[in-house]
Amino acid sequence: GRQYFLGHCAACHGREGEGGRGVNLTTGRYRLGGSDRELFKTVKEGIPGSEMPGFRFSDAEVWKVVAFVRRVGSQGAEEKAPGDAAAGRVVYEGKGNCVPCHRAGGRGGNLGPDLSEIGLRRSLKFLRESLTRPEATITDEYRTGSVVTRTGERITGVRLNEDDYTIQLRDTRDQLRSFQKANLKEVKREPGSLMPPYGTVLTATELENLVAYLSSLRGKGR
């Protein structure tokens, strides 16, 4: 199971299931359930609407992967962030200016990913890297794009959709914008992230506190 996992799953979930582009598997809590049958179905069929594909393994191979994931989850070792979560919330809502872009507990913007359960989904290592090197992992639904209008105005935002004739962006004010390409001077896919690198914005202590707060976000009742 470990060998199958390393060959097909580790690129997204980390070598030990610690998370990365994919969710952290070490918490033992999974979106579609954590029973053997539920995990089997998730590995076999994937998760519709996500980047998790189904795998064309034999049933025996899938069960081996399930066994490995169960072992990883049972080790559980939910990481304990060394920072102060309460102080991190102050950074999140203040100096970090995270609320306009991210939702947490039903409050906030939509420009970045919903963070309501980020503590379940991502490891401390991933959270730190996302804050200091946000360009390291950008999922498809949050790719950056920009357009230049005929009047010379440049508009940058999350590229929601694009075809041969139009492009739709969510701009940095969290507004939905749609453009006819024939009316634009330029349409560009940007390589970076809209999120600033917080390693140059926050102190080391503030950064650790913010990581602790994000790690504490585990959905309703958590």
C-alpha positions in Angstrom: 0.0 0.0 0.0 2.8 2.4 0.8 4.5 1.8 -2.5 1.2 2.4 -4.4 0.7 5.5 -2.3 4.2 6.8 -3.0 3.8 6.2 -6.7 0.4 7.7 -7.2 -0.7 9.8 -4.2 2.4 11.3 -2.5 2.9 14.0 -5.1 -0.3 15.7 -3.7 -0.7 14.3 -0.2 3.0 14.1 0.9 5.1 11.0 1.4 3.6 10.4 4.9 0.2 11.7 4.1 1.0 15.1 5.7 -0.7 17.1 3.0 0.5 19.5 0.3 -1.5 20.2 -2.8 -3.9 17.5 -1.5 -5.4 17.2 2.0 -3.6 16.2 5.1 -4.5 12.5 5.7 -2.9 12.1 9.1 -5.9 13.6 11.0 -8.1 10.5 10.4 -10.9 12.7 9.2 -11.9 12.7 5.5 -14.5 14.6 3.5 -16.4 11.5 2.3 -16.0 9.4 5.4 -13.2 7.3 7.0 -14.6 3.8 7.0 -12.8 1.2 4.9 -15.7 1.1 2.4 -15.8 4.9 2.1 -12.1 5.2 1.7 -12.2 2.4 -1.0 -14.8 4.4 -2.9 -12.9 7.6 -2.7 -9.7 6.0 -4.0 -11.5 4.1 -6.7 -13.8 6.8 -7.9 -12.2 10.0 -6.8 -14.0 13.1 -5.6 -16.2 14.9 -8.2 -15.5 18.6 -8.5 -12.1 18.3 -6.9 -8.6 17.6 -8.1 -8.8 14.1 -6.7 -9.1 11.6 -9.5 -10.2 8.0 -9.5 -7.5 5.4 -9.9 -7.6 2.4 -12.2 -6.2 0.0 -9.6 -7.5 -3.5 -9.1 -9.7 -3.9 -6.0 -6.8 -5.7 -4.2 -4.5 -2.7 -5.0 -7.1 -0.2 -3.7 -7.5 -2.1 -0.5 -3.7 -1.9 0.0 -3.8 1.9 -0.4 -6.8 2.0 2.0 -4.8 0.0 4.6 -1.9 2.5 4.3 -4.2 5.5 4.6 -5.8 4.0 7.7 -2.4 3.4 9.3 -1.4 7.0 8.5 -4.7 8.3 10.0 -4.5 6.1 13.1 -1.1 7.5 13.9 -3.1 10.7 14.1 -0.5 12.7 15.6 -2.5 15.9 15.1 0.3 18.4 15.0 0.4 20.9 17.8 1.3 24.4 16.5 3.9 26.1 18.7 2.3 29.5 18.2 -0.6 31.3 20.1 -3.9 30.8 18.1 -5.6 33.7 19.9 -2.8 36.0 19.0 -2.9 34.6 15.5 -6.5 35.5 15.1 -5.6 39.1 15.9 -3.0 38.9 13.1 -5.5 37.3 10.7 -8.1 40.0 11.3 -5.7 42.9 11.5 -2.2 43.1 10.2 -2.5 40.1 7.9 -5.7 41.6 6.3 -6.9 38.0 5.5 -10.7 38.6 6.0 -11.3 40.5 2.7 -10.0 37.5 0.7 -10.8 34.4 2.7 -13.9 33.0 4.4 -13.7 31.3 7.8 -16.8 30.3 9.7 -19.2 32.0 7.2 -17.4 35.4 7.3 -15.0 36.9 4.8 -14.3 37.3 1.1 -14.2 34.8 -1.8 -11.0 35.8 -3.6 -9.0 33.0 -1.9 -9.8 29.5 -0.6 -12.3 29.0 2.2 -10.3 28.4 5.4 -13.1 27.2 7.6 -11.6 23.7 7.9 -8.0 24.4 6.8 -6.6 22.9 10.0 -8.1 19.6 9.1 -7.0 19.8 5.5 -3.4 21.0 5.6 -0.3 20.4 7.7 1.6 23.0 9.6 4.4 22.8 7.0 2.0 23.5 4.2 0.4 26.4 6.1 3.8 28.0 6.7 4.8 27.6 3.0 1.5 29.0 1.8 2.1 32.1 3.9 5.7 32.6 2.9 5.7 31.2 -0.6 2.0 31.5 -1.8 3.1 30.9 -5.4 4.4 27.4 -4.5 1.0 25.7 -4.7 -1.9 27.3 -6.6 -4.9 25.2 -7.3 -6.6 25.5 -10.7 -9.6 27.4 -9.4 -7.4 30.2 -8.0 -5.1 30.8 -11.0 -4.3 34.5 -11.6 -5.2 36.3 -14.8 -5.2 39.9 -16.0 -6.7 41.9 -18.8 -6.0 45.3 -20.3 -8.9 47.3 -21.6 -8.9 49.5 -24.7 -8.6 52.5 -22.4 -5.4 51.1 -20.8 -6.9 49.9 -17.5 -5.3 46.7 -16.2 -7.6 44.4 -14.1 -6.1 41.5 -12.2 -7.9 38.8 -10.4 -8.7 35.1 -10.2 -9.4 33.6 -13.6 -12.7 31.9 -13.2 -13.4 30.9 -16.8 -12.0 31.6 -20.3 -13.0 30.6 -23.8 -12.1 31.8 -27.3 -14.3 34.9 -27.0 -14.6 35.8 -23.3 -12.9 35.7 -20.0 -14.3 36.0 -16.5 -12.3 37.2 -13.5 -13.0 37.8 -9.8 -11.1 41.1 -9.4 -9.1 42.2 -6.3 -12.3 43.9 -4.9 -14.0 40.5 -5.0 -16.2 41.6 -7.9 -17.2 39.3 -10.8 -16.1 40.8 -14.1 -16.7 39.5 -17.6 -15.0 40.7 -20.8 -15.3 40.2 -24.5 -11.8 39.5 -25.8 -12.4 41.6 -28.9 -12.7 44.6 -26.6 -9.4 44.0 -24.8 -5.8 45.0 -25.7 -4.3 42.1 -23.7 -5.3 38.9 -21.9 -2.7 37.2 -19.8 -2.3 34.3 -17.5 -0.2 35.4 -14.6 2.3 32.9 -13.0 2.2 34.1 -9.4 -0.4 34.4 -6.7 -2.6 37.3 -5.7 -1.6 36.6 -2.1 1.4 38.5 -0.8 4.4 36.6 0.7 3.9 37.2 4.5 7.5 36.4 5.3 8.3 40.0 4.5 5.2 41.4 6.2 5.0 39.6 9.5 7.5 38.9 12.2 8.6 35.3 12.9 6.4 35.3 16.0 3.4 36.7 14.2 3.8 34.1 11.5 3.9 31.2 13.9 0.8 32.7 15.7 -1.0 32.9 12.4 -0.1 29.3 11.5 -1.5 28.3 15.0 -4.8 30.1 14.3 -5.2 28.6 10.8 -4.4 25.1 12.3 -7.2 25.7 14.8 -9.8 26.2 12.1 -11.5 22.8 12.0 -15.1 23.5 11.1 -18.2 23.6 13.2 -17.8 22.6 16.8 -14.0 22.3 16.4 
